[in-house]
Structure formats: C-alpha cells, structure tokens
Amino acid sequence: GPVAETFRVIQGAVTEEYVRSTQGVFQFELSGDGGGTWYIDLKSKGGSAGFGKPPVAADVVMSMSSADFVKMFTGKLKPTLAFMTGRLRIKGNMALAIKLEKML
C-alpha cells in the first residue's frame, strides 16, 4: 500500500549524512489503511526504516492517520500545519521532530 511504498522510498533515501546530522529515532503510530507501528532510525549506523517497533528506543513518537502521513511525505501536507490543526500528535524530542521536517 501507499504507507509501505512511502517507507520503501524513505529507506532508499536514508544516507550516512542524514544519520550523522539527525541522530534520532522516529516511531509512527498510524491509523487507518496500512496503519500500525512504523519507524525511521536515523541513529544506528546506515540508518533504516520499516514496519514495527524501531530496533532502539524512539526519541520521537508521532501519531496520525496513514492518509495524512502519506500526504506529509509527498509534500501535500505541511507537518507544521498538520501539528497545529491536531492531525499530527508528537511526543518526545521536539527539536528532533523539526530536524525530520527539514529532511522532508
């Protein structure tokens, strides 16, 4: 589905440079189609992204609908707007969440 496809693209885009500059692990709790727990690890060597709990504890947990997640990662929904309107909930390190937004 679109969520799995988005994570496949993210996995392909993860570079050592992103890992070095971000140093954070992001967990996504997605509701709706293709929902569930997904993660982006930008802390471990090489980085990774995929389905399930991250290999190490998450620094940031984001909750949103899978539809909004796909929109956010394809540039159709600004993360700041999603957060302000309550469509995106963020727990944890806000500074890291902002770093991830820059990567988008």
GROMACS elastic network, one bead per residue, 0.5 to 0.9 nm:
[ bonds ]
;  ai    aj funct       b0    kb
    1     4     6  0.54705   500
    1     5     6  0.61701   500
    1     6     6  0.86627   500
    1    33     6  0.80861   500
    1    34     6  0.63570   500
    2     6     6  0.60244   500
    2     7     6  0.86772   500
    2    33     6  0.87514   500
    2    34     6  0.74706   500
    2    66     6  0.85507   500
    2    67     6  0.84339   500
    2    70     6  0.68411   500
    3     6     6  0.50575   500
    3     7     6  0.63403   500
    3     8     6  0.86235   500
    3    33     6  0.81974   500
    3    34     6  0.58522   500
    3    35     6  0.75359   500
    3    66     6  0.65924   500
    3    67     6  0.80939   500
    3    69     6  0.76840   500
    3    70     6  0.62572   500
    4     7     6  0.51802   500
    4     8     6  0.61688   500
    4     9     6  0.87398   500
    4    34     6  0.72605   500
    4    50     6  0.77844   500
    4    51     6  0.78894   500
    5     9     6  0.63254   500
    5    10     6  0.86673   500
    6     9     6  0.51451   500
    6    10     6  0.62152   500
    6    11     6  0.86235   500
    6    69     6  0.89376   500
    6    70     6  0.67164   500
    6    73     6  0.73388   500
    6    74     6  0.83384   500
    7    11     6  0.59608   500
    7    12     6  0.84723   500
    7    38     6  0.83138   500
    7    39     6  0.85242   500
    7    40     6  0.82699   500
    7    49     6  0.62908   500
    7    50     6  0.59671   500
    7    51     6  0.82338   500
    8    11     6  0.51185   500
    8    12     6  0.63146   500
    8    13     6  0.87464   500
    8    49     6  0.76571   500
    8    50     6  0.74642   500
    9    12     6  0.50785   500
    9    13     6  0.62387   500
    9    14     6  0.88391   500
   10    14     6  0.62305   500
   10    40     6  0.80671   500
   10    48     6  0.85297   500
   10    49     6  0.68366   500
   10    50     6  0.88586   500
   10    73     6  0.89050   500
   11    14     6  0.54371   500
   11    15     6  0.88816   500
   11    40     6  0.79890   500
   11    47     6  0.80134   500
   11    48     6  0.58204   500
   11    49     6  0.51739   500
   11    50     6  0.74844   500
   12    15     6  0.82162   500
   12    48     6  0.88670   500
   12    49     6  0.89574   500
   14    17     6  0.81952   500
   14    18     6  0.63936   500
   14    19     6  0.74265   500
   14    42     6  0.78103   500
   14    46     6  0.76483   500
   14    47     6  0.63383   500
   14    48     6  0.70730   500
   14    49     6  0.83575   500
   15    18     6  0.52626   500
   15    19     6  0.64231   500
   15    20     6  0.86482   500
   15    42     6  0.88452   500
   15    46     6  0.67573   500
   15    47     6  0.71954   500
   16    20     6  0.59882   500
   16    21     6  0.85169   500
   16    42     6  0.86112   500
   16    45     6  0.73540   500
   16    46     6  0.56107   500
   16    47     6  0.71774   500
   17    20     6  0.50834   500
   17    21     6  0.60754   500
   17    22     6  0.83870   500
   18    21     6  0.51906   500
   18    22     6  0.57387   500
   18    23     6  0.80615   500
   18    42     6  0.68099   500
   18    47     6  0.83809   500
   18   103     6  0.79320   500
   19    22     6  0.53251   500
   19    23     6  0.55970   500
   19    24     6  0.77591   500
   19    41     6  0.80331   500
   19    43     6  0.55369   500
   19    44     6  0.73747   500
   19    45     6  0.73085   500
   19    46     6  0.69951   500
   19    47     6  0.60648   500
   20    23     6  0.59602   500
   20    42     6  0.77650   500
   20    43     6  0.74194   500
   20    45     6  0.87287   500
   21    42     6  0.86690   500
   21    99     6  0.87593   500
   22    25     6  0.87834   500
   22    42     6  0.61857   500
   22    43     6  0.71891   500
   22    96     6  0.71234   500
   22    99     6  0.65487   500
   22   100     6  0.75008   500
   23    41     6  0.83844   500
   23    42     6  0.54336   500
   23    44     6  0.79715   500
   23    96     6  0.82140   500
   24    40     6  0.85048   500
   24    41     6  0.65911   500
   24    42     6  0.51056   500
   24    43     6  0.50458   500
   24    44     6  0.86779   500
   24    58     6  0.75447   500
   24    59     6  0.60551   500
   24    60     6  0.77707   500
   24    93     6  0.89955   500
   24    96     6  0.64881   500
   24    97     6  0.87724   500
   24   100     6  0.87509   500
   25    39     6  0.73562   500
   25    40     6  0.59593   500
   25    42     6  0.55397   500
   25    43     6  0.60819   500
   25    44     6  0.85707   500
   25    54     6  0.73785   500
   25    56     6  0.75392   500
   25    57     6  0.71723   500
   25    59     6  0.52654   500
   25    60     6  0.65331   500
   25    61     6  0.87225   500
   25    96     6  0.87012   500
   26    38     6  0.84859   500
   26    39     6  0.55102   500
   26    40     6  0.51320   500
   26    41     6  0.62669   500
   26    42     6  0.78501   500
   26    54     6  0.78207   500
   26    57     6  0.88864   500
   26    58     6  0.54378   500
   26    59     6  0.61242   500
   26    61     6  0.59266   500
   26    62     6  0.74644   500
   26    96     6  0.87083   500
   26    97     6  0.80720   500
   26   100     6  0.86246   500
   27    37     6  0.69761   500
   27    38     6  0.58534   500
   27    40     6  0.65494   500
   27    41     6  0.84016   500
   27    52     6  0.88140   500
   27    53     6  0.71714   500
   27    54     6  0.67857   500
   27    57     6  0.88601   500
   27    58     6  0.58318   500
   27    59     6  0.79128   500
   27    60     6  0.62065   500
   27    62     6  0.62040   500
   27    63     6  0.85138   500
   28    36     6  0.79175   500
   28    37     6  0.56707   500
   28    38     6  0.50792   500
   28    39     6  0.57837   500
   28    40     6  0.82974   500
   28    60     6  0.84961   500
   28    61     6  0.58065   500
   28    63     6  0.57954   500
   28    64     6  0.76889   500
   28    69     6  0.88835   500
   29    35     6  0.73021   500
   29    36     6  0.57788   500
   29    38     6  0.66883   500
   29    39     6  0.87750   500
   29    61     6  0.72587   500
   29    62     6  0.61015   500
   29    64     6  0.65269   500
   29    65     6  0.81622   500
   29    66     6  0.86205   500
   30    33     6  0.85486   500
   30    34     6  0.78221   500
   30    36     6  0.51447   500
   30    37     6  0.63803   500
   30    38     6  0.77081   500
   30    62     6  0.82703   500
   30    63     6  0.58913   500
   30    64     6  0.52690   500
   30    65     6  0.50953   500
   30    66     6  0.50591   500
   30    67     6  0.87237   500
   30    69     6  0.76676   500
   31    34     6  0.77485   500
   31    36     6  0.64066   500
   31    63     6  0.79687   500
   31    64     6  0.64038   500
   31    66     6  0.56192   500
   31    67     6  0.84845   500
   32    35     6  0.52211   500
   32    36     6  0.82630   500
   32    65     6  0.59604   500
   32    66     6  0.57969   500
   32    67     6  0.74878   500
   33    36     6  0.88791   500
   33    65     6  0.83474   500
   33    66     6  0.62971   500
   33    67     6  0.75345   500
   34    66     6  0.66072   500
   34    67     6  0.89469   500
   35    38     6  0.82736   500
   35    65     6  0.74502   500
   35    66     6  0.56337   500
   36    51     6  0.78718   500
   36    52     6  0.75486   500
   36    66     6  0.86578   500
   37    50     6  0.89010   500
   37    51     6  0.62102   500
   37    53     6  0.62048   500
   37    54     6  0.88796   500
   38    49     6  0.75598   500
   38    50     6  0.56201   500
   38    52     6  0.50321   500
   38    53     6  0.63745   500
   38    54     6  0.74658   500
   39    48     6  0.81371   500
   39    49     6  0.54489   500
   39    50     6  0.55723   500
   39    51     6  0.64334   500
   39    52     6  0.68176   500
   39    53     6  0.64589   500
   39    54     6  0.54329   500
   39    55     6  0.88936   500
   39    58     6  0.82862   500
   40    47     6  0.76317   500
   40    48     6  0.59179   500
   40    50     6  0.67423   500
   40    54     6  0.72392   500
   41    44     6  0.64707   500
   41    46     6  0.89115   500
   41    47     6  0.52502   500
   41    48     6  0.50624   500
   41    49     6  0.59196   500
   41    50     6  0.88562   500
   41    54     6  0.67171   500
   41    55     6  0.78268   500
   41    56     6  0.80766   500
   41    58     6  0.82185   500
   42    45     6  0.80439   500
   42    46     6  0.79006   500
   42    48     6  0.68765   500
   42    49     6  0.85169   500
   43    46     6  0.82268   500
   43    47     6  0.62780   500
   43    48     6  0.88451   500
   43    56     6  0.88460   500
   44    47     6  0.53331   500
   44    48     6  0.78275   500
   44    55     6  0.87618   500
   44    56     6  0.83428   500
   45    48     6  0.86575   500
   48    54     6  0.88625   500
   49    54     6  0.80961   500
   50    53     6  0.85778   500
   50    54     6  0.81012   500
   51    54     6  0.82543   500
   52    55     6  0.89235   500
   53    56     6  0.81961   500
   53    57     6  0.84193   500
   53    58     6  0.85008   500
   54    57     6  0.65637   500
   54    58     6  0.66725   500
   55    58     6  0.86886   500
   58    61     6  0.66417   500
   58    92     6  0.84704   500
   59    91     6  0.84893   500
   59    92     6  0.58694   500
   59    93     6  0.59929   500
   59    96     6  0.78094   500
   59    97     6  0.89610   500
   60    90     6  0.69341   500
   60    91     6  0.57566   500
   60    93     6  0.55363   500
   60    94     6  0.74822   500
   60    96     6  0.72765   500
   60    97     6  0.66953   500
   61    89     6  0.81448   500
   61    90     6  0.58219   500
   61    91     6  0.51107   500
   61    92     6  0.63603   500
   61    93     6  0.86913   500
   61    97     6  0.89622   500
   62    88     6  0.67479   500
   62    89     6  0.55423   500
   62    91     6  0.63997   500
   62    92     6  0.87473   500
   62    97     6  0.87314   500
   63    87     6  0.82764   500
   63    88     6  0.58244   500
   63    89     6  0.50601   500
   63    90     6  0.65658   500
   63    91     6  0.84914   500
   64    67     6  0.83629   500
   64    68     6  0.66548   500
   64    69     6  0.66460   500
   64    82     6  0.89212   500
   64    86     6  0.89056   500
   64    87     6  0.59844   500
   64    89     6  0.65790   500
   65    68     6  0.52949   500
   65    69     6  0.62529   500
   65    70     6  0.88234   500
   65    87     6  0.75935   500
   65    88     6  0.81050   500
   66    70     6  0.62609   500
   66    71     6  0.86049   500
   67    70     6  0.53433   500
   67    71     6  0.63101   500
   67    72     6  0.86694   500
   68    72     6  0.59714   500
   68    73     6  0.86214   500
   68    76     6  0.88313   500
   68    77     6  0.72006   500
   68    82     6  0.80826   500
   68    87     6  0.75927   500
   68    88     6  0.82888   500
   69    72     6  0.50615   500
   69    73     6  0.62908   500
   69    74     6  0.86080   500
   69    77     6  0.84760   500
   69    88     6  0.87058   500
   70    73     6  0.52469   500
   70    74     6  0.60981   500
   70    75     6  0.85856   500
   70    76     6  0.84267   500
   70    77     6  0.87016   500
   71    74     6  0.51848   500
   71    75     6  0.61456   500
   71    77     6  0.52731   500
   71    78     6  0.84528   500
   72    75     6  0.53036   500
   72    76     6  0.57970   500
   72    78     6  0.59999   500
   72    79     6  0.61854   500
   72    82     6  0.82695   500
   72   104     6  0.82040   500
   73    76     6  0.75994   500
   73    77     6  0.78146   500
   73    78     6  0.88692   500
   73    79     6  0.88585   500
   73   104     6  0.63611   500
   74    77     6  0.77486   500
   74   104     6  0.83874   500
   75    78     6  0.67320   500
   75   104     6  0.77422   500
   77    80     6  0.86562   500
   77    81     6  0.72836   500
   77    82     6  0.68892   500
   78    81     6  0.52579   500
   78    82     6  0.62292   500
   78    83     6  0.86759   500
   78   101     6  0.87793   500
   79    83     6  0.61039   500
   79    84     6  0.85788   500
   79    88     6  0.75579   500
   79   101     6  0.67477   500
   80    83     6  0.51339   500
   80    84     6  0.61241   500
   80    85     6  0.86016   500
   80    88     6  0.86840   500
   80    98     6  0.89832   500
   80   101     6  0.84180   500
   81    84     6  0.50575   500
   81    85     6  0.60489   500
   81    86     6  0.84885   500
   81    87     6  0.83714   500
   81    88     6  0.86660   500
   82    85     6  0.53442   500
   82    86     6  0.62037   500
   82    88     6  0.52129   500
   82    89     6  0.85414   500
   83    86     6  0.51991   500
   83    87     6  0.58741   500
   83    89     6  0.62553   500
   83    90     6  0.77735   500
   84    87     6  0.76713   500
   84    88     6  0.78528   500
   85    88     6  0.76485   500
   86    89     6  0.65086   500
   90    93     6  0.84568   500
   90    94     6  0.75311   500
   90    97     6  0.78725   500
   91    94     6  0.76715   500
   92    96     6  0.86239   500
   92    97     6  0.84113   500
   93    96     6  0.54959   500
   93    97     6  0.64973   500
   94    98     6  0.62916   500
   94    99     6  0.86949   500
   95    98     6  0.52067   500
   95    99     6  0.64428   500
   95   100     6  0.89022   500
   96   100     6  0.63297   500
   96   101     6  0.87131   500
   97   100     6  0.51614   500
   97   101     6  0.64258   500
   97   102     6  0.89724   500
   98   102     6  0.65134   500
   98   103     6  0.88815   500
   99   102     6  0.52215   500
   99   103     6  0.65944   500
  100   103     6  0.50342   500
  100   104     6  0.65357   500
  101   104     6  0.51420   500
